[in-house]
Amino acid sequence: MKILGVLGSPRIGGNSDILLDRALGGAKEAGAEVEKIVLCRKKISGCLDCTKCNEAGVCAIKDDMQDLYPKILEADAIIHSVPVYFWAMTAQMKAYLDRWCAFFDGEWKWHKHYYPKIKGKKIGLITVCGDSNVHTADPIVHSFKTTVDFTRLRWIGAVMASAAAKGEVAKDEKAKRAAYELGKKAAQK
Ligand SMILES: Cc1cc2nc3c(=O)[nH]c(=O)nc-3n(C[C@H](O)[C@H](O)[C@H](O)COP(=O)(O)O)c2cc1C
């Protein structure tokens, strides 16, 4: 069982990072092999809608996303962790998500050679917002959950936390436990 953690915050050691580490800790505890991707350390451009991927499912943009495509395909579950920036996900996470476009044909169906690998893949999400109302992150949850439903992946849930200063979420036992449980869930069959 392989679990990929994708960090969408540029603040290393910040709140999303802390909760993602918790989730990966839960997955590891449940026996999974885990890997963390820090998007801000990668050069990932946005999708250009060049449609070149429609035929063979290969993205024409030669940047660090090329290394991530096989990792996404090979993972049994992917947990994304991202803070709210201006009532939305960060630019790093959005660029990464838009580049999933390469997996689909011109009708937004999985390319046939990818579907056996992607079928049943579990997707989880962690959000952090500075606002005391965790539902400030609802647009991010909507974006991921709708993508998962539309592409027939398996949604394993979202952990939504509130924290502003760097590392503040470390005091939030409830959020840390929920993230840990999300990781354990990701590692289950
Ligand atoms: C550019 C920027 C925009 C932000 N926009 C929002 C926002 O719209 N709503 C909100 O609740 N918090 C907002 N925040 C606060 C972050 O979501 C909050 O500090 C969070 O804890 C950061 O998580 P991190 O430590 O994982 O980076 C913003 C922070 C930054 C730097």
The ligand as a MOL file (V3000), in Angstrom:
LIG
                    3D

  0  0  0     0  0            999 V3000
M  V30 BEGIN CTAB
M  V30 COUNTS 31 33 0 0 0
M  V30 BEGIN ATOM
M  V30 1 C -1.7020 34.9940 0.6880 0
M  V30 2 C -2.5380 34.5070 1.8350 0
M  V30 3 C -3.9130 34.5290 1.7200 0
M  V30 4 C -4.7170 34.0640 2.7550 0
M  V30 5 N -6.0650 34.0730 2.5920 0
M  V30 6 C -6.8710 33.5820 3.5710 0
M  V30 7 C -8.2900 33.5510 3.4070 0
M  V30 8 O -8.8460 33.9680 2.3950 0
M  V30 9 N -9.0420 33.0650 4.4270 0
M  V30 10 C -8.4810 32.5720 5.5760 0
M  V30 11 O -9.2230 32.1390 6.4560 0
M  V30 12 N -7.1260 32.5680 5.7490 0
M  V30 13 C -6.3280 33.0610 4.7880 0
M  V30 14 N -4.9510 33.0350 4.9450 0
M  V30 15 C -4.3770 32.4820 6.1810 0
M  V30 16 C -3.8680 31.0430 6.0230 0
M  V30 17 O -4.8630 30.1950 5.5000 0
M  V30 18 C -3.4180 30.5150 7.3900 0
M  V30 19 O -2.3830 31.3320 7.8890 0
M  V30 20 C -2.9680 29.0740 7.3740 0
M  V30 21 O -2.7290 28.6580 8.6910 0
M  V30 22 C -1.7210 28.8780 6.5740 0
M  V30 23 O -1.3950 27.5110 6.5960 0
M  V30 24 P 0.1060 26.9590 6.4520 0
M  V30 25 O 0.7950 27.2100 7.7530 0
M  V30 26 O -0.0640 25.5350 6.1600 0
M  V30 27 O 0.7190 27.6900 5.3180 0
M  V30 28 C -4.1320 33.5490 3.9420 0
M  V30 29 C -2.7290 33.5380 4.0520 0
M  V30 30 C -1.9350 34.0080 3.0310 0
M  V30 31 C -0.4350 33.9750 3.1640 0
M  V30 END ATOM
M  V30 BEGIN BOND
M  V30 1 1 1 2
M  V30 2 1 2 3
M  V30 3 2 2 30
M  V30 4 2 3 4
M  V30 5 1 4 5
M  V30 6 1 4 28
M  V30 7 2 5 6
M  V30 8 1 6 7
M  V30 9 1 6 13
M  V30 10 2 7 8
M  V30 11 1 7 9
M  V30 12 1 9 10
M  V30 13 2 10 11
M  V30 14 1 10 12
M  V30 15 2 12 13
M  V30 16 1 13 14
M  V30 17 1 14 15
M  V30 18 1 14 28
M  V30 19 1 15 16
M  V30 20 1 16 17
M  V30 21 1 16 18
M  V30 22 1 18 19
M  V30 23 1 18 20
M  V30 24 1 20 21
M  V30 25 1 20 22
M  V30 26 1 22 23
M  V30 27 1 23 24
M  V30 28 2 24 25
M  V30 29 1 24 26
M  V30 30 1 24 27
M  V30 31 2 28 29
M  V30 32 1 29 30
M  V30 33 1 30 31
M  V30 END BOND
M  V30 END CTAB
M  END
